[in-house]
Amino acid sequence: MARQTRQQRRDRRAQQEPALAGGPPPRTPARPTANGGGDSEPSRKPPRADERHIPGSGPWHFVQEAWAELKKVEWPSQKAVVSGTFVVLIACVIVGFFLYLNDTVWKYVVQHVLLR
């Protein structure tokens, strides 16, 4: 079966149902509001930038949320902290020794090979 062209698809849709002819959907009537109708004008002015207050903001709320999050953390045991610290210290000693040896080798190369 050959592919339909765009125009053929449009024609087929137009024949099937006029509501689906490609136009926008019908508008629903405006819902009544508390001020008595579908006025496009708001009943009050928006607050100025210095008057805005976002509910749930402020330093006390931040501290409360931070404390709640810290209660959810699964803290490591003392044994895990000690072993982790030991691993980090050993890694620092190994890397420090490697850098010392590397520095010593390059110092020798620069002084005795490159500067002669």
CORFENRA-V236237 format. One record per backbone hydrogen bond with DSSP energy under -1.0 kcal/mol. CO is the residue of the C=O (numbers start at 1). NH is the residue of the N-H. E is the energy in kcal/mol with one decimal. If there is no record, write none. Layout:
BEGIN
((CO NH E) (CO NH E))
END
This chain:
BEGIN
((5 9 -2.1) (6 10 -2.2) (7 11 -2.4) (8 12 -2.3) (9 13 -2.4) (10 14 -2.3) (11 15 -1.7) (12 16 -1.8) (13 17 -1.8) (17 20 -1.0) (18 21 -1.3) (33 36 -1.5) (48 51 -1.2) (54 57 -1.3) (58 62 -1.9) (59 63 -2.3) (60 64 -2.2) (61 65 -2.4) (62 66 -2.6) (63 67 -2.4) (64 68 -2.1) (65 69 -2.2) (66 70 -2.2) (67 71 -1.5) (73 75 -1.0) (77 81 -2.0) (78 82 -2.5) (79 83 -2.4) (80 84 -2.2) (81 85 -2.4) (82 86 -2.3) (83 87 -2.1) (84 88 -2.0) (85 89 -2.5) (86 90 -2.3) (87 91 -2.3) (88 92 -2.3) (89 93 -2.1) (90 94 -2.3) (91 95 -2.5) (92 96 -2.6) (93 97 -2.4) (94 98 -2.3) (95 99 -2.5) (96 100 -2.2) (97 101 -2.5) (98 102 -2.5) (99 103 -2.5) (100 104 -2.3) (101 105 -2.5) (102 106 -2.4) (103 107 -2.1) (104 108 -2.0) (105 109 -2.3) (106 110 -2.4) (107 111 -2.5) (108 112 -2.7) (109 113 -1.8) (109 114 -1.9) (110 115 -1.4))
END
